[in-house]
Amino acid sequence: MSNIKLGVSLFSFSTDYVKGILTLEDCIRSAAEIGGEGFELVGASMLSTYPYANEKLVKEFKSMSDHYGIKFVSYGASADRGVTSDRDLTDEELIQSAILDIKTANKLGCEMMRVQYHLSPAAIEKLVPYAENYGVKLGVEIHNPDNPSSPKIQKYVELFEKLGSDYAGFVQDFGCFATKPNKVYWDEALENGAPLELLEMAANFRYDNVPKEEAMKKLLEAGANGAVIGALQGMYGFVQFSHKPDLEGLKQIIPHIQYCHGKFHYMHEHLEEASIPYADILKVLHESNFNGYIMSEYEASIDAVEMTRRHLQMERNILKNLK
């Protein structure tokens, strides 16, 4: 039987946090008030002593978590290769940075840590002993435009099966299962003067897997402006979509998932995500006996708390109907 818990990635509130509308405590309180059972913190954006955690900060997090009745579950680490201006960091340098992240996550009391695919399978293999020693499970994020069946992701699967460690796995982001264009980007393109018929042409090119260069050439020949081309870039980049999302691939990797990112870009008032088929995704997780958190992760900036509340309620409704 599945045991799915619903949490909130505080990344959802990052725009309001950066603008000073919400404090860190406001973010944690809001996550609890809208029904989050746990939360994820992205260190680079909200940890004031990043990449370290001093004792004062650790006590503050514990005090806030206890006061609002929400668990500090996961730490979002960033594998930033571009910290120097003249070159990318080497694998060994990224490994040393990740070891520091593991120590910080442990100090904060987190059970899990999101890592990014800039850390190669070979790097993850070197990190596993540290993860086991500090009691922090590593999850390599699977993010659009990749999906569970991507060759890059399958290399990690091979590693995890070879290692057989509970401390190496995935963080599955739901954005890679989108079946429609991103509503926020679509609406923005229309506002910037993109003709609807050309946006629809761009979307059909993406559905039909027309090569990007060919799609761009045909759109320009049809009179596409910058707003259309900008939307096309996203459709072939980090907000891809498909008529047939890789749910079969999801089934295969569920034993390796540490937790999930419940990515969403827009929640309708009737509690439906505009482009991601949550009922289908949660059905797969439920039937596969997934045990773990789904951290709601809002990747837009308007009405963040309300949008995240709607997202959690949608998930609760779907899961209730699956029981």
N, C-alpha and C positions, 0 to 999 in steps of 0.2 A: 504494500500500500504506500502511495506517495505521501510525503509529509512536506508540503510546500509552505514556506514562510515568506511573508511579504515585507520587504524593507524599502529603504529610500537611499539612493546615492545622493549625497549632499551636492554633487555636481549639478543636480537639477536646479538648485537655487543660486548657482555661482554668479549669474549676471546681477541679481539683486544684491548679492554679497559684495561683489566688486564695486558696485555703485554706492554702497553704504546704506542701502535700504534695509538689509537684514544683517545682523551680527551673526557670528558663529553660533551663539546660544540660540538666537532666533531660528536658525536653520535646524538645529537639533530639536528644539521645541516643536517647530512646525511639522517636522517629520513624524514626531510622536503623536501630535494632535490629530493628524489626518490618518492615523492608523498603522504607521510603520512599526514593525516589530524589531527592526534593527536598522543600522545605517552604515553606509560606506563613506569614507572621507578620501578625497583625492589630495594627497599630501602637498603637491606643488601649488595648489590653488588655495588651500585653506589652513594649512599647518603653519602657524606663525614662525616657528623655529625650524622650518624645513631646511635640510632633510633630517634634522635631529628632533628629538622629543625630550625636553628637560623635565625634571620632576614636577615643577610647578604646573606645566601644561598637562602632564599625565593626570595629576590630581584634579585639575579643572575638568578634563574630559570625563573622568570617573564620576565626579560630583554631578555634572550635567546629565550623564547617562542614567545614573541612579535616580536623580530628581524627577526626570521626565519619563522614566520607565521604558527606556529603549536601549537596546544593546549595541555597543560599538563592535561591529562584526568584521569589517574588512577595510583594508588600507589599499588605496589605489596608487601604485607606484608608477613612475614615468621613466622609461628608458630613453633618455634624451641624448641622442648621438651628437647634437649640434651645440654643445656647450662651449666649444672653442670656435673661433672664427676661421681658422685656417684648415681644419680637417674634421672628419667624423671621429668619434671615439672608437677605439678598438674594442673587440669582444672582451678582452681582459679588463679594460677600464669599465665597461658596462657591467661586468660581473662584480667588480669591487663596489660600484655604485649600488647594485642590487643587494649585496650583502649588507650594506648600510641600511637599505630600505627594510630588509628582513628584521634587523635589530630594532629599528624604529617601530615597525608593526608589532613586534613582540612586546616592546616597552609600553605601547599603547593598549595592550591586551587584546589585540586582534587575532582571530583564529585563521584568517585567510588574507591573501594579498594578490591583487591584480597585477600582472606583469604584461608587458607589451611584446609583440612578436619581433621587435628589434633584438631581443635576446634569442639567439638561435637555439635549436635543440641541443647543440653541444654545450652552450652556455647554461641552459637549464639543467643539464645533467650535472654540471659542476656545482650548481646552486642547491641541488636537492639535499645533500648532507647538512648544509647550513639550515635549510628549512626544517628538516627533521630535528635538528638540535635545538632550534628556537621555537618549535611547535607552531609554525606558520605555514599553512598550505598555499602553494603557488598555483595561480591560475593564469595561463596564457590567454589573452583576450582574442576571441574570434570575432572580427569586426568586418562589416561591409567595406570593401567589395569581396572579401573572402567569405567562404561558407564552410561547413564541416567537411565537405568532400574535396575542398581545394587541395592540390598537391602539397602546398606549403603546410597546411594543417595536418595532412596525413603523415608528414614526417614527425610531427610531435606525437601523434597517436602511436607510431612505431616505437618512439622513445618511451612513452608512458607504459606501454605493454612490456617492453624489455625491462624497465626498472621495477615495475610492480609496486611502486611507492604511493601511499595515499597523499603524499605531499607534493605531487606534481600532477597537474590537470589543466582544465580550461575554465575560463569565464566566457560563457556563451552570450554574445550580444544579439538581441532579437532583430536588430535593424537589417541583418543580412537576409531575413525572410520576407522582406517587403514585397507586396504584390501590386502596388500602385505607386505613381510618382509622389515624391515628398510634397505634401500640401503647402507647407510654409514656403518652400522655394518656388513652387508652381504659382501661388498667389503673388509672391514678390515679383516674379517674371511678368505676370499680367499687369501689375501696377507700374512696372517699368516700361510698358509698351510692347510686350511680346504679343503678336497675334495668336489667338487661341488655336487656329487651324495649324499653325506652324509648331506650337507646343505639342499638339496632339500628334503631329507628324514625327517629332523628335521622340515622343514616348513610344510610338509604334516601332521606330527604328530600334529602340532599346529592347522592346519585347521580342523583336525578331532577330536580335543579336547581330544586327548590321554593324560591321566594323566602324569604329568611331570616326575615322578619317573620311570614310565614304558617306556616313550620315551627315557629317559637317558640310561636305561638298554639296550634297543634295539640298540641304537646308539653305545654304548660301545662294545656290542657284534659284531657289524658290523665294528669295528675298528676305531671309532671316536677318534680324538685327542683333545687337549685342546681348539683349536680354534673352533671346532664344538660345544663342550660342552658350551663354553662361549657364542656363538651365541644362543644356545638353551635357556640358562638362560634368555637372553634378550627377546626372543620370548614368554616366560612364565612370563615375568616381566613387565617392563615399555614400551615395544615396541611390545605389542601383536597385532594381526591382525586377521581378520575373513572374510570369504566370504560374510557374512551378517552382516554388521555393524548396530548398533542400531539406525537407522534413525527414526524409529517409536517412540522410546523413546525420541529422540530429539524433535520431533513434540510436544510431550506432555508437555515438560518442558519449551518450548520457552517463555511462559508468565512470567517465573521466571528468565530468563537470563538477567543479567545486561550488560555483554559484553562477547565477545568470544576471545579466544586465537587461532589465525590462525597458529597452529603448523605446521612446515614443517622441513624436514631433508635434502632434496635435491631437487633442481629445475633444470629440464632439460632446455637446451637452447630453446627448442620449447615450453616453458612455461607450463610444466606439473609437478606436484609434483609426486615424484617417488612411493609413497605408499598410499597416502591419496586421496580419490575420491572427490575432491573439487567441481566438477560440481554437484554432487549429494547433497552434504552438502549445498551449496549455494542455490540450487533449493528449498530445504526444508525451509531455512530461508526466502527466497523471497516469497514463496507461503504462509508462515505463518505470513507474515507482521511483520517480526522482525525489530525493530527500535533500532539501537545501533552500537557500534564499533566492528570491527574485528581487533584485534591487531596481526599483523604478528609476529610470534615468532619462530626464527630460532634456532634449537637445534643441531647445529654442529659448526664447527670453520673455514671452508675454504670459502674465498671470501664472507664474511658476507654481506657487503653492496650490492654487485652485486646479491647475492642469494635473498636478501630481496627485491631488486628492481624487480627481475623477479616474485617474489611471489605476490607483489602488482599488477603488470601488469596482471598476470594471473587472479587474482580476478576481476580486472576491466573488463577484456575481458568477463569473465563468466557472471558477473552482467549485462553488456551491452546487451548480447545476451538474457538474461532473461526478459528484459523490452519489 
